[in-house]
Amino acid sequence: MAVMMEEVLPKQAGPSRTGDNGPVRLELSTADGATKIFGFWMFLVSDVLLFASLFATYVVIYTHTADGPTAAHLFGHDTAGFLAETLALLTSSFTCGLATWEMHQGRAGRLKMWMGITILLGLVFLGLEITEFRDFVGQGATMQASAFLSGFYTLVGTHGAHVTMGVLWMSLILYQLARFGLNAVTARKFFIVGLYWHFLDIVWVLIFTVVYLTGVM
């Protein structure tokens, strides 16, 4: 990931600098930072299209169970599982927001603390999801069993792969913050991974609604 490996700038003490129009956020304090943040918004647009296609496919085929396990059977017997996943991920979005707030206040120590908590909550989510998949497979609900299950594992698994990527990405940025401190480059990198993390939370709310709640009802 080229954005991770580039040279880190020297430390800056404050959370922002003063421009012609007033204070500028540290992550936007260089032309390079502003450009890369805009570029990442464009990447998120492409990811929206990816998940939109997966949701559309799932909605079309979720009733095609081939006389195998249905959504009501799988999700109705273990509502605590996906509720716990939702609680963990939405809480991680809150802690990520707190980390961003601390970054804008120039408090690097608290930024790293909230980043660490966000990473831990992401790992909790992944552990719960892996356990859920294992239990479903144990009931014979494998990806090959029906079109419904193929759509389910593809949609939810793609999101889980994104969360895994987010945990690794945030861990690398936490290491860079510990080594180089809070500066224009590390601030921009954290701001971008924060956008990514909030995007995944929004996608999960849709999965919770379209997949799990619809299945239970």
Protein Blocks (a to p, Z undefined) as FASTA:
>chain_A
ZZlmmccddddfbfbdcdfkoccdfklmpfklmmmmmmmmmmmmmmmmmmmmmmmmmmmm
mmmngopacfklmmmmmmmlmmmmmmmmmmmmmmmmmmmmmmmnopaklmmmmmmmmmmm
mmmmmmmmmmmmmmmmmnopafklpmklmmmmmmmmmmmmmmmmmmmmmmmmmmmmmmno
pafklmmmmmmmmmmmmmmmmmmmmmmmmmmmmmmZZ
